[in-house]
Amino acid sequence: MAVPDKGVHGPLAGVRVVELAGIGPGPFAAMLLADLGADVVRVDRPGGGGLAIDPAYDVTNRNKRSVVVDLKAPEGPARVLDLVARADVLIEGYRPGVAERLGVGPAPCHARNPRLVYGRMTGWGQEGPLAQRAGHDIAYIALTGTLGMIGAPGEPPTVPANLLGDYAGGSLYLVVGVLAALHHARSTGAGQVVDAAIVDGTAHLSAMIRGMLAAGSWQDRRGANLLDGGCPFYGTYATADGEHMAVGALEQQFYDEFIALIGLGEVAPARKDLARWGELREAVAARFRTRTRAEWTAVFEGSDACVAPVLSLREAPEHPHLAARGTFTDHSGITQPAPAPRFSATPASVRSGPAQPGADTAAVAHDWDVPDLLAPDARGPGPAARDTPAPPHPTQEGA
């Protein structure tokens, strides 16, 4: 492991990570490691790659450095293996078998570096009937039962952006697995493969609800439960100006405060009378429609009624609480989430903007002592090519 750079902060300072370029959950996992101080070198394809946007705006590549290697060229795999020999972690998001065909699968990597943690990010996993199928977040969460829980009864399930599968069930589980395997490698000297499948992680996220289902306290249908919008004091309501408020007054004391502040203390049906939940929901909805979001926010300000305004992406950074905590930060002209979680002794930070394909080749070649990266075909695309976004690749990539 490299000696930590005194100018780099975060608990993972000194950890070296090789990221084989992709999109979605793999890059996000590598960004999280980079945010925590790891030296993440992204191996980009010739011509760049990633999201179909200007690479300068791809926040998932912040705090990283980039080199360009053509893995399909005769010398490409050897250059990656030279990096692997000096790394602690590798992250790839190809379909099963692709890394092996490219010559950078677990076997050659562990032959060069037995301590390496080899992190594999896929939707379906490394084995099983669907392992070779293409897919995206929506399909992965559909099969696990989690998508079917979200939305109103009698309507199609609501798509929760790609946060539930790609990033919660995928990236975060990959990071947990990588860090656990890294701890094991440091203790034993033995690396291993971490198979992080979005279907596995997303299913794991439903552990509490699975327990409730088994106990008979969760109905296997949408909008009929305490935490899925079926409960009239745990949901969202429209306001007079077309905005929304979120209500989460589950416990009795919070519910009592909510009912008092919304002005339904005398007419609200009993909280535990499920037969009158529809009546309660209609009464609450009618009250919320009488004032604007800003007016209701003022009503509930400072209370324990567990009510909050539903903010947009652009509004959220301006909220007083998030602003006071620095939950969002501005860097490279982009308002973006600050690193999380927080550490008292080794604080993390946004140290650099999105890595541009191939821009850091010389620095990485020097710092990692891999001079072959400086070969003419490994220096990355010229300025014009860098400005042209590459076409997107599926979450579970081919080659």
Sequence and secondary structure as in RCSB ss.txt:
>XXXX:A:sequence
MAVPDKGVHGPLAGVRVVELAGIGPGPFAAMLLADLGADVVRVDRPGGGGLAIDPAYDVTNRNKRSVVVDLKAPE
GPARVLDLVARADVLIEGYRPGVAERLGVGPAPCHARNPRLVYGRMTGWGQEGPLAQRAGHDIAYIALTGTLGMI
GAPGEPPTVPANLLGDYAGGSLYLVVGVLAALHHARSTGAGQVVDAAIVDGTAHLSAMIRGMLAAGSWQDRRGAN
LLDGGCPFYGTYATADGEHMAVGALEQQFYDEFIALIGLGEVAPARKDLARWGELREAVAARFRTRTRAEWTAVF
EGSDACVAPVLSLREAPEHPHLAARGTFTDHSGITQPAPAPRFSATPASVRSGPAQPGADTAAVAHDWDVPDLLA
PDARGPGPAARDTPAPPHPTQEGA
>XXXX:A:secstr
     TT  STTTT EEEEE  STHHHHHHHHHHHTT EEEEEE TT  SSSS GGG GGGTTEEEEE  TTSTT
HHHHHHHHHTT SEEEE B TTHHHHHT SHHHHHHH TT EEEEEESS SSSTTTTS   HHHHHHHTTSGGGS
S TTS     TTIIIIIIIIIHHHHHHHHHHHHHHHHHS  EEEEEEHHHHHHHHTHHHHHHHHHT S SSTT S
TTTT STTEEEEE TTS EEEEE  SHHHHHHHHHHHT TTT   TT GGGHHHHHHHHHHHHTTS HHHHHHHH
TT SS EEE   TTTGGGSHHHHHHT EEEETTEEEE  SS  SSS     S    TTTTHHHHHHHTT GGGGS
GGGS   HHHHTS      SSB  
